[in-house]
Amino acid sequence: MRSSAKWIMGVLVVAFVGWMVFDVGMGITGGTYRPGDAIATVNGTRIDLQTFNDAVRNAQERQRLQSGSAPLTREGQQALEDAVLENLVQEILLREEFSRRGITVSDEEIVAAAQNSPPPEIMSAPEFQTEGQFDLAKYQRFIASRSDPNFLMALEARYRDEIPRAKLFDQLVADVYVSDVRLWQTYRDQHDSATIRLLALFPDAAIPDSAVLVTQRELERYYADHREEFNRRAVAFLSYVAVPRVPNAGDTAAARARAVELRREILQGADFAEVAQRESADSVSGAKGGDLGEVTKPTYQSQFEDAALALRPGQISEPVLSPFGYHIIKLESKSGDTYHARHILVPIELVGAHLDEVDARIDSLDRRAAEQVDGAELDSAAAGIGAQVEVAVPVREGERVQAGPESVPDAGLWAFEARQGETSPVIESERASYVFRLDSLIPGGTAPLDQVRDVVHRLVVLQKKREATRQLAEQLARDLSTGRTTLEAAGKRHDAPLTSMGPFTRTNPAPALQEEPVVVGAAFGVPLNGVSQPIMGQRAVYLVQPIARRQADSTAFVKQLPEQREQALQLARQARVRLVLSSLREQAKVDDRRKVLAQAQRAAEEQQEALQRTQSGIR
């Protein structure tokens, strides 16, 4: 069971479910939703809002314990909400599969697993170790004492969840087998090598545009046959006002002054590590007293490393400016380009009067322009704070908004939820605060032929050029077979490159052949010094001439066979699990109702606002 549990955690959890649930910021926990509302259904099984919210809260706590923070943008929240919902979907599908296969777990199995197969984190806990090694007897005595009922309940819940997964894994991989013939072929793919000469006929170079005529009927036929290729996402057109949060010279001077003050404190006797823990903006090294460990140049910014290596061990640097701010560096030791240092980072950020001024402008923008139905409020708010209304690059659904040089989080999500003319809440980025306005929206769907005529024309021209190039290559192949020409002469006549490539293997072909598997196959399949038939590749039509080959060493194969077999079995088992469980997901009927609920929520809020306006008018 221990072996199976290890497999299920290593394969099912990671490959299929991604079983670690992520921290999620909830955007739908309030409002008029009821805990019993179904946020989704899976083959008719409901996932209610309360279950979803509980999973989200658990995930948030897990994330905070692991990284100390939660997602700060709506984009991050939405991605993580998607992950949580997918996790719940997968759990339902697994339970259905357990039921279909008659997989259950007994109390006796849970007791046996708890006593003999402790989780990895338990085995590494100091309380259960003797002389640095896990002590099973000590752990079993703790279990038998029942001194911590909550621990036992949590352990039972864990095994009641994991044991069915282990049984499912055992059933799925019971008949997985890898033959010696297959292993030998895999080994050959990795170790056989070939060197070739390659004649590449590129359609655009081989056939001039003037030689290709395209009729209206051909355009229409191509468009009709490839309509799905012209599906486009919705596009939003946005205006925005930005209040930059970029430090000025005064902020830089204040940061340097703070760094000088901290350095003086250390020189007067304060412990560097304690000051780093208290003051450093580098939270990772700061938690370790500013310790960066052993570092080999180049690892950090050159300004930092040059200053560090110029110090004597034990010496404290003057403030050193880098793109991250001012550093105070203490060199612990050095040897050549390797050094051990600590540092304190003082960031350059808005302070004092400049911070107050920027905050006041953002507050004014928020108060006058954010979340307005009348988009004209953005123009008046911009005039009030002395800002310009700018135009963003048109944004496709699912992408980030590009506002000037900055890619702004969350604005892209808001744009496709808003109505024309509405303004966004204040959206914060690293360098500015924004309010956006949705000026117009082009719905997604299949673009009409008139809008993509030039693209279709180019594709038809390329298609006809590829066919003409194929015919040219076939004529060259016939001439080569009869001795009327050579590869060199053919390349010169058609201004086509004749190149040598290799040696390369089937699994690691030459860079130019990474997306040309048929060409790679010809390198190993065409008789030595023979020339292949024309091969229609992704970018060109190819003629391949193998000029050297080297076979894999069968003796070396036998020597490494046991290790290869074990690795191949692991991969085959993982592939079997992915195939079966992916099939369950593909066949499942999943109804994600989050957008429906969000729309209902918004409608209810608008009705409430309208009612309040009506009541205010009556009074």
Stockholm file with secondary structure:
# STOCKHOLM 1.0

chainA/1-619         MRSSAKWIMGVLVVAFVGWMVFDVGMGITGGTYRPGDAIATVNGTRIDLQTFNDAVRNAQERQRLQSGSAPLTREGQQALEDAVLENLVQEILLREEFSRRGITVSDEEIVAAAQNSPPPEIMSAPEFQTEGQFDLAKYQRFIASRSDPNFLMALEARYRDEIPRAKLFDQLVADVYVSDVRLWQTYRDQHDSATIRLLALFPDAAIPDSAVLVTQRELERYYADHREEFNRRAVAFLSYVAVPRVPNAGDTAAARARAVELRREILQGADFAEVAQRESADSVSGAKGGDLGEVTKPTYQSQFEDAALALRPGQISEPVLSPFGYHIIKLESKSGDTYHARHILVPIELVGAHLDEVDARIDSLDRRAAEQVDGAELDSAAAGIGAQVEVAVPVREGERVQAGPESVPDAGLWAFEARQGETSPVIESERASYVFRLDSLIPGGTAPLDQVRDVVHRLVVLQKKREATRQLAEQLARDLSTGRTTLEAAGKRHDAPLTSMGPFTRTNPAPALQEEPVVVGAAFGVPLNGVSQPIMGQRAVYLVQPIARRQADSTAFVKQLPEQREQALQLARQARVRLVLSSLREQAKVDDRRKVLAQAQRAAEEQQEALQRTQSGIR
#=GR chainA/1-619 SS CHHHHHHIIIIIIIIIICCSCCCCCCSSSSTTCCTTSEEEEETTEEEEHHHHHHHHHHHHHHHHHHHSCCCCSHHHHHHHHHHHHHHHHHHHHHHHHHHHHTCCCCHHHHHHHHHHCCCHHHHTCGGGEETTEECHHHHHHHHHHTCCHHHHHHHHHHHHHHHHHHHHHHHHHTTCCCCHHHHHHHHHHHHCEEEEEEEEECHHHHSCGGGCCCCHHHHHHHHHHTGGGGEECCEEEEEEEEEECCCCHHHHHHHHHHHHHHHHHHHTTCCHHHHHHHHCSCHHHHTTTTEEEEEESSSSCHHHHHHHHTSCTTCBCCCEEETTEEEEEEEEEEETTEEEEEEEEECCCCCHHHHHHHHHHHHHHHHHHTTCSSTHHHHHHHHHTTCCCEECCCEETTSCEEETTEEESSHHHHHTTSCTTCBCCCEECSSEEEEEEEEEEECCEECCGGGSHHHHHHHHHHHHHHHHHHHHHHHHHHHHHTTSCCHHHHHHHTTCCEEEEEEECSSSCCGGGTTCHHHHHHHHHSCTTCCCCCEECSSSEEEEEEEEEECCCHHHHHHHHHHHHHHHHHHHHHHHHHHHHHHHHHHCCEEECHHHHHHHHHHHHHHHHHHHHHHHHHC
#=GC SS_cons         CHHHHHHIIIIIIIIIICCSCCCCCCSSSSTTCCTTSEEEEETTEEEEHHHHHHHHHHHHHHHHHHHSCCCCSHHHHHHHHHHHHHHHHHHHHHHHHHHHHTCCCCHHHHHHHHHHCCCHHHHTCGGGEETTEECHHHHHHHHHHTCCHHHHHHHHHHHHHHHHHHHHHHHHHTTCCCCHHHHHHHHHHHHCEEEEEEEEECHHHHSCGGGCCCCHHHHHHHHHHTGGGGEECCEEEEEEEEEECCCCHHHHHHHHHHHHHHHHHHHTTCCHHHHHHHHCSCHHHHTTTTEEEEEESSSSCHHHHHHHHTSCTTCBCCCEEETTEEEEEEEEEEETTEEEEEEEEECCCCCHHHHHHHHHHHHHHHHHHTTCSSTHHHHHHHHHTTCCCEECCCEETTSCEEETTEEESSHHHHHTTSCTTCBCCCEECSSEEEEEEEEEEECCEECCGGGSHHHHHHHHHHHHHHHHHHHHHHHHHHHHHTTSCCHHHHHHHTTCCEEEEEEECSSSCCGGGTTCHHHHHHHHHSCTTCCCCCEECSSSEEEEEEEEEECCCHHHHHHHHHHHHHHHHHHHHHHHHHHHHHHHHHHCCEEECHHHHHHHHHHHHHHHHHHHHHHHHHC
//
